[in-house]
Amino acid sequence: MAGSLEKPRDLHPPVYKFSRPNGGILGEGTGQILIINIFSLSQSISGPLRNLTDAAKRILEGDTNITLEVETADEIGTLATSFNQMTTDKSA
């Protein structure tokens, strides 16, 4: 049809959204696994830091006979090792 107006084609089709009923790009299972992994990671960091904080409070109260259990070789483990060395030096 000459002279009729056609609806222009969408040159950029919509991107799949995360809120699609079938789970979108991530999917329900992947999202749940991601949440579990983030929770586990946060617990593996916050637990040792909580222990270190409690030990520091005990030292402030005068208890210098404290040894932290070093469970990892990462930065938190290095911090716990340094803490143990400081309490050993202070006790001597």
DSSP file (Angstrom, degrees, kcal/mol; ACC not computed):
  #  RESIDUE AA STRUCTURE BP1 BP2  ACC     N-H-->O    O-->H-N    N-H-->O    O-->H-N    TCO  KAPPA ALPHA  PHI   PSI    X-CA   Y-CA   Z-CA
    1    1 A M    >         0   0    0      0, 0.0     3,-1.1     0, 0.0     2,-0.3   0.000 360.0 360.0 360.0 113.8    0.0    0.0    0.0
    2    2 A A  T 3   +     0   0    0      1,-0.2     3,-0.1     3,-0.0     0, 0.0  -0.570 360.0  13.2 -75.5 132.9    1.6    3.1   -1.1
    3    3 A G  T 3  S+     0   0    0     -2,-0.3    -1,-0.2     1,-0.3     2,-0.2   0.373  91.6 128.1  87.3  -4.9    1.3    6.0    1.3
    4    4 A S    <   -     0   0    0     -3,-1.1     2,-0.5     1,-0.0    -1,-0.3  -0.592  59.9-119.8 -85.5 150.6    0.1    4.0    4.3
    5    5 A L        -     0   0    0     -2,-0.2     2,-0.3    -3,-0.1    -1,-0.0  -0.739  25.6-159.0 -90.3 130.2    2.0    4.4    7.6
    6    6 A E        -     0   0    0     -2,-0.5     3,-0.0     3,-0.0     0, 0.0  -0.810  28.2-104.5-105.4 149.5    3.6    1.3    9.0
    7    7 A K        -     0   0    0     -2,-0.3     2,-0.0     1,-0.1    -1,-0.0  -0.574  45.1-115.1 -69.1 127.4    4.5    0.8   12.6
    8    8 A P        -     0   0    0      0, 0.0     2,-0.1     0, 0.0    -1,-0.1  -0.344  29.2-110.8 -66.9 145.4    8.2    1.2   12.9
    9    9 A R        -     0   0    0      1,-0.1     2,-0.8     2,-0.0     3,-0.1  -0.465  27.9-114.1 -73.0 146.0   10.2   -1.9   13.9
   10   10 A D        -     0   0    0      1,-0.2    -1,-0.1    -2,-0.1     0, 0.0  -0.734  25.7-166.5 -81.4 112.6   11.8   -1.8   17.3
   11   11 A L  S    S+     0   0    0     -2,-0.8    -1,-0.2     1,-0.2    -2,-0.0   0.696  80.6  48.7 -74.8 -18.1   15.5   -1.9   16.6
   12   12 A H  S    S-     0   0    0     -3,-0.1    -1,-0.2     3,-0.0     3,-0.1  -0.842  82.8-152.2-123.5  92.9   16.4   -2.7   20.2
   13   13 A P        -     0   0    0      0, 0.0    -2,-0.0     0, 0.0     0, 0.0  -0.257  36.8 -85.1 -62.6 153.5   14.2   -5.6   21.5
   14   14 A P        -     0   0    0      0, 0.0     2,-0.2     0, 0.0     3,-0.0  -0.261  41.1-121.3 -62.5 144.4   13.6   -5.5   25.2
   15   15 A V        -     0   0    0     -3,-0.1     2,-0.1     1,-0.1    -3,-0.0  -0.606  37.7 -95.1 -81.4 144.8   16.2   -7.1   27.5
   16   16 A Y        -     0   0    0     -2,-0.2     2,-0.2     1,-0.1     9,-0.1  -0.384  44.4-136.4 -61.1 135.5   15.0  -10.0   29.7
   17   17 A K    >   -     0   0    0      1,-0.1     3,-1.1    -2,-0.1     8,-0.2  -0.611  11.5-126.3 -96.3 155.7   14.1   -8.6   33.1
   18   18 A F  T 3  S+     0   0    0      1,-0.2     9,-0.2    -2,-0.2    -1,-0.1   0.730 106.6  62.0 -69.0 -21.6   14.9  -10.2   36.4
   19   19 A S  T 3  S+     0   0    0      3,-0.1    -1,-0.2     5,-0.0     5,-0.1   0.227  71.5 132.1 -93.7  15.8   11.3  -10.1   37.4
   20   20 A R    X   -     0   0    0     -3,-1.1     3,-2.1     1,-0.1    -4,-0.0  -0.358  68.5-117.4 -65.1 148.4   10.0  -12.4   34.7
   21   21 A P  T 3  S+     0   0    0      0, 0.0    -1,-0.1     0, 0.0    -3,-0.0   0.801 113.9  54.0 -57.9 -30.1    7.7  -15.2   35.9
   22   22 A N  T 3  S-     0   0    0      5,-0.0     6,-0.3     1,-0.0    -2,-0.1   0.341 128.2 -93.1 -90.0   9.7   10.1  -17.9   34.8
   23   23 A G    <>  -     0   0    0     -3,-2.1     4,-2.3     4,-0.2     3,-0.4   0.271  50.5-134.9 103.1 -12.1   13.1  -16.4   36.7
   24   24 A G  T  4  -     0   0    0      1,-0.2    -6,-0.2     2,-0.2    -7,-0.1  -0.257  65.0 -21.0  63.6-146.3   14.6  -14.2   34.0
   25   25 A I  T  4 S+     0   0    0      1,-0.2    -1,-0.2    -8,-0.2    -7,-0.1   0.923 143.5  36.9 -66.6 -46.7   18.3  -14.2   33.5
   26   26 A L  T  4 S-     0   0    0     -3,-0.4     4,-0.5     4,-0.0    -2,-0.2   0.900  95.7-148.3 -77.0 -40.5   19.3  -15.5   37.0
   27   27 A G     X  -     0   0    0     -4,-2.3     4,-2.0     3,-0.2    -4,-0.2   0.112  29.0 -87.3  82.2 154.6   16.5  -18.0   37.5
   28   28 A E  H  > S+     0   0    0     -6,-0.3     4,-2.2     1,-0.2     5,-0.2   0.919 124.9  49.0 -66.0 -44.5   15.1  -18.8   40.9
   29   29 A G  H  > S+     0   0    0      1,-0.2     4,-2.3     2,-0.2    -1,-0.2   0.908 111.8  48.3 -63.8 -43.0   17.6  -21.6   41.7
   30   30 A T  H  > S+     0   0    0     -4,-0.5     4,-2.3     1,-0.2    -1,-0.2   0.904 111.1  51.2 -65.3 -40.9   20.6  -19.5   40.8
   31   31 A G  H  X S+     0   0    0     -4,-2.0     4,-2.1     2,-0.2    -1,-0.2   0.894 110.6  48.7 -62.3 -40.9   19.4  -16.6   42.9
   32   32 A Q  H  X S+     0   0    0     -4,-2.2     4,-2.2     2,-0.2    -2,-0.2   0.904 111.3  49.2 -67.2 -41.3   18.8  -18.8   45.9
   33   33 A I  H  X S+     0   0    0     -4,-2.3     4,-2.4     1,-0.2    -2,-0.2   0.898 110.0  52.7 -63.7 -39.8   22.3  -20.3   45.6
   34   34 A L  H  X S+     0   0    0     -4,-2.3     4,-2.4     2,-0.2    -2,-0.2   0.917 109.2  48.6 -61.9 -44.6   23.8  -16.8   45.3
   35   35 A I  H  X S+     0   0    0     -4,-2.1     4,-2.3     2,-0.2    -2,-0.2   0.906 111.4  49.8 -63.1 -42.5   22.0  -15.7   48.5
   36   36 A I  H  X S+     0   0    0     -4,-2.2     4,-2.5     2,-0.2    -2,-0.2   0.911 111.5  49.0 -63.4 -42.6   23.2  -18.8   50.4
   37   37 A N  H  X S+     0   0    0     -4,-2.4     4,-2.4     2,-0.2    -2,-0.2   0.899 110.9  49.5 -65.5 -40.5   26.8  -18.2   49.3
   38   38 A I  H  X S+     0   0    0     -4,-2.4     4,-2.3     2,-0.2    -1,-0.2   0.912 111.6  49.3 -64.4 -41.5   26.7  -14.6   50.3
   39   39 A F  H  X S+     0   0    0     -4,-2.3     4,-2.1     2,-0.2    -2,-0.2   0.925 111.6  48.8 -63.1 -45.0   25.4  -15.5   53.7
   40   40 A S  H  X S+     0   0    0     -4,-2.5     4,-2.1     1,-0.2    -2,-0.2   0.908 111.5  49.8 -62.4 -42.1   28.1  -18.2   54.2
   41   41 A L  H  X S+     0   0    0     -4,-2.4     4,-1.1     1,-0.2    -1,-0.2   0.913 109.9  50.3 -63.3 -42.9   30.8  -15.7   53.2
   42   42 A S  H  X S+     0   0    0     -4,-2.3     4,-2.9     1,-0.2     5,-0.2   0.881 111.2  49.3 -65.0 -36.3   29.5  -13.1   55.6
   43   43 A Q  H  X S+     0   0    0     -4,-2.1     4,-2.0     1,-0.2    -1,-0.2   0.867 106.8  55.0 -69.1 -36.1   29.5  -15.6   58.4
   44   44 A S  H  < S+     0   0    0     -4,-2.1    -1,-0.2     1,-0.2    -2,-0.2   0.732 117.3  37.4 -70.9 -20.0   33.0  -16.8   57.7
   45   45 A I  H  X S+     0   0    0     -4,-1.1     4,-1.4    -3,-0.2    -2,-0.2   0.864 118.4  45.2 -92.9 -47.3   34.2  -13.1   58.0
   46   46 A S  H  X S+     0   0    0     -4,-2.9     4,-2.2    -5,-0.2    -3,-0.2   0.820 105.3  61.6 -72.6 -30.5   32.0  -11.8   60.8
   47   47 A G  H  X S+     0   0    0     -4,-2.0     4,-2.0    -5,-0.2    -1,-0.2   0.968 108.3  40.4 -61.2 -55.7   32.5  -14.9   63.1
   48   48 A P  H  > S+     0   0    0      0, 0.0     4,-2.3     0, 0.0    -1,-0.2   0.866 115.3  52.8 -62.0 -35.3   36.3  -14.5   63.5
   49   49 A L  H  X S+     0   0    0     -4,-1.4     4,-2.3     2,-0.2    -2,-0.2   0.877 107.6  51.7 -67.2 -35.6   36.0  -10.7   63.7
   50   50 A R  H  X S+     0   0    0     -4,-2.2     4,-2.5     2,-0.2    -1,-0.2   0.906 109.5  50.0 -64.5 -41.5   33.5  -11.1   66.5
   51   51 A N  H  X S+     0   0    0     -4,-2.0     4,-2.3     2,-0.2    -2,-0.2   0.909 110.9  49.4 -62.7 -42.0   35.9  -13.5   68.4
   52   52 A L  H  X S+     0   0    0     -4,-2.3     4,-2.3     2,-0.2    -2,-0.2   0.898 110.6  50.0 -64.1 -41.4   38.7  -10.9   68.0
   53   53 A T  H  X S+     0   0    0     -4,-2.3     4,-2.0     2,-0.2    -2,-0.2   0.919 110.6  49.5 -62.8 -44.4   36.4   -8.1   69.3
   54   54 A D  H  X S+     0   0    0     -4,-2.5     4,-1.9     1,-0.2    -2,-0.2   0.901 111.0  50.0 -62.0 -40.9   35.4  -10.2   72.3
   55   55 A A  H  X S+     0   0    0     -4,-2.3     4,-2.0     1,-0.2    -1,-0.2   0.896 108.6  52.3 -65.4 -39.8   39.1  -11.0   73.0
   56   56 A A  H  X S+     0   0    0     -4,-2.3     4,-1.9     1,-0.2    -1,-0.2   0.888 108.6  51.0 -63.5 -38.6   40.0   -7.3   72.8
   57   57 A K  H  X S+     0   0    0     -4,-2.0     4,-1.4     1,-0.2    -1,-0.2   0.890 107.9  52.7 -64.8 -39.2   37.3   -6.5   75.3
   58   58 A R  H  <>S+     0   0    0     -4,-1.9     5,-2.3     1,-0.2     4,-0.3   0.878 107.3  51.8 -64.8 -37.1   38.6   -9.1   77.7
   59   59 A I  H ><5S+     0   0    0     -4,-2.0     3,-1.7     1,-0.2    -1,-0.2   0.910 106.3  53.9 -65.3 -41.0   42.1   -7.6   77.5
   60   60 A L  H 3<5S+     0   0    0     -4,-1.9    -1,-0.2     1,-0.3    -2,-0.2   0.826 105.3  54.8 -60.5 -30.3   40.6   -4.2   78.3
   61   61 A E  T 3<5S-     0   0    0     -4,-1.4    -1,-0.3     2,-0.1    -2,-0.2   0.503 129.4 -98.5 -81.5  -3.8   39.1   -5.8   81.4
   62   62 A G  T < 5S+     0   0    0     -3,-1.7     2,-1.0    -4,-0.3    -3,-0.2   0.361  82.5 129.9 107.0  -5.4   42.5   -7.0   82.5
   63   63 A D      < +     0   0    0     -5,-2.3    -1,-0.2     1,-0.2    -2,-0.1  -0.724  19.0 163.3 -86.1 101.3   42.5  -10.6   81.2
   64   64 A T        +     0   0    0     -2,-1.0     2,-1.3     1,-0.2    27,-0.2   0.407  51.8  91.7 -98.4   1.6   45.8  -10.9   79.2
   65   65 A N        +     0   0    0     -3,-0.1     2,-0.4    26,-0.1    -1,-0.2  -0.492  60.4 130.1 -93.9  64.8   45.8  -14.8   79.2
   66   66 A I        -     0   0    0     -2,-1.3     2,-0.4    18,-0.1    21,-0.1  -0.955  33.5-177.5-123.5 135.7   44.0  -15.1   75.9
   67   67 A T        -     0   0    0     -2,-0.4     2,-0.3    20,-0.1    -2,-0.0  -0.986  16.7-146.3-131.8 124.4   44.8  -17.1   72.8
   68   68 A L        -     0   0    0     -2,-0.4     2,-0.5    12,-0.3    16,-0.1  -0.642  21.8-116.6 -86.6 145.1   42.7  -16.9   69.7
   69   69 A E        -     0   0    0     -2,-0.3     2,-0.8     1,-0.0    11,-0.1  -0.716  24.0-145.1 -80.1 123.1   42.3  -20.0   67.5
   70   70 A V        +     0   0    0     -2,-0.5     7,-0.1     1,-0.2     3,-0.0  -0.821  29.7 164.0 -93.2 112.8   43.8  -19.3   64.1
   71   71 A E        +     0   0    0     -2,-0.8     2,-0.3     1,-0.0    -1,-0.2   0.614  56.3  39.9-105.3 -16.7   41.6  -21.2   61.5
   72   72 A T        -     0   0    0      2,-0.1    -1,-0.0     1,-0.0     0, 0.0  -0.860  61.2-139.3-133.1 165.0   42.6  -19.6   58.3
   73   73 A A  S    S+     0   0    0     -2,-0.3    -1,-0.0     4,-0.1    -3,-0.0   0.169  75.2  97.0-107.3  16.0   45.7  -18.3   56.5
   74   74 A D  S  > S-     0   0    0      1,-0.0     4,-2.3     4,-0.0     5,-0.2  -0.046  99.9 -71.4 -89.1-163.6   44.0  -15.2   55.1
   75   75 A E  H  > S+     0   0    0      1,-0.2     4,-2.3     2,-0.2     5,-0.1   0.856 133.4  51.9 -61.8 -37.2   44.1  -11.6   56.4
   76   76 A I  H  > S+     0   0    0      2,-0.2     4,-2.3     1,-0.2    -1,-0.2   0.892 109.7  49.6 -68.7 -38.5   41.8  -12.5   59.3
   77   77 A G  H  > S+     0   0    0      2,-0.2     4,-2.3     1,-0.2    -2,-0.2   0.894 110.7  50.4 -64.7 -39.7   44.1  -15.4   60.3
   78   78 A T  H  X S+     0   0    0     -4,-2.3     4,-2.4     2,-0.2    -2,-0.2   0.900 110.1  50.4 -63.7 -40.9   47.1  -13.1   60.1
   79   79 A L  H  X S+     0   0    0     -4,-2.3     4,-2.3     2,-0.2    -2,-0.2   0.911 110.8  48.5 -63.3 -43.0   45.3  -10.6   62.3
   80   80 A A  H  X S+     0   0    0     -4,-2.3     4,-2.5     2,-0.2   -12,-0.3   0.893 111.1  50.6 -64.9 -39.9   44.5  -13.4   64.9
   81   81 A T  H  X S+     0   0    0     -4,-2.3     4,-2.2     2,-0.2    -2,-0.2   0.918 111.6  47.8 -63.4 -43.6   48.2  -14.5   64.8
   82   82 A S  H  X S+     0   0    0     -4,-2.4     4,-2.3     2,-0.2    -2,-0.2   0.893 110.6  52.1 -63.5 -39.9   49.3  -10.9   65.4
   83   83 A F  H  X S+     0   0    0     -4,-2.3     4,-2.3     2,-0.2    -2,-0.2   0.926 109.0  49.7 -61.5 -45.5   46.8  -10.6   68.2
   84   84 A N  H  X S+     0   0    0     -4,-2.5     4,-2.1     1,-0.2    -2,-0.2   0.901 110.4  50.7 -60.3 -41.1   48.1  -13.8   69.9
   85   85 A Q  H  X S+     0   0    0     -4,-2.2     4,-2.5     1,-0.2    -1,-0.2   0.898 109.4  50.8 -64.3 -40.4   51.7  -12.5   69.6
   86   86 A M  H  X S+     0   0    0     -4,-2.3     4,-2.3     1,-0.2    -2,-0.2   0.912 111.1  47.3 -64.4 -42.1   50.7   -9.2   71.2
   87   87 A T  H  X S+     0   0    0     -4,-2.3     4,-1.8     2,-0.2    -1,-0.2   0.870 112.3  50.3 -69.0 -34.2   49.0  -10.9   74.1
   88   88 A T  H  X S+     0   0    0     -4,-2.1     4,-1.5    -5,-0.2    -2,-0.2   0.929 112.7  46.3 -66.7 -44.5   52.0  -13.2   74.6
   89   89 A D  H  < S+     0   0    0     -4,-2.5    -2,-0.2     1,-0.2    -1,-0.2   0.878 112.7  50.1 -64.7 -38.4   54.4  -10.2   74.6
   90   90 A K  H  < S+     0   0    0     -4,-2.3    -1,-0.2     1,-0.2    -2,-0.2   0.844 109.8  51.1 -69.9 -33.6   52.2   -8.3   77.0
   91   91 A S  H  <        0   0    0     -4,-1.8    -1,-0.2     1,-0.2    -2,-0.2   0.826 360.0 360.0 -72.6 -31.7   52.0  -11.2   79.4
   92   92 A A     <        0   0    0     -4,-1.5    -1,-0.2    -5,-0.1    -2,-0.2   0.478 360.0 360.0 -74.3 360.0   55.8  -11.7   79.5
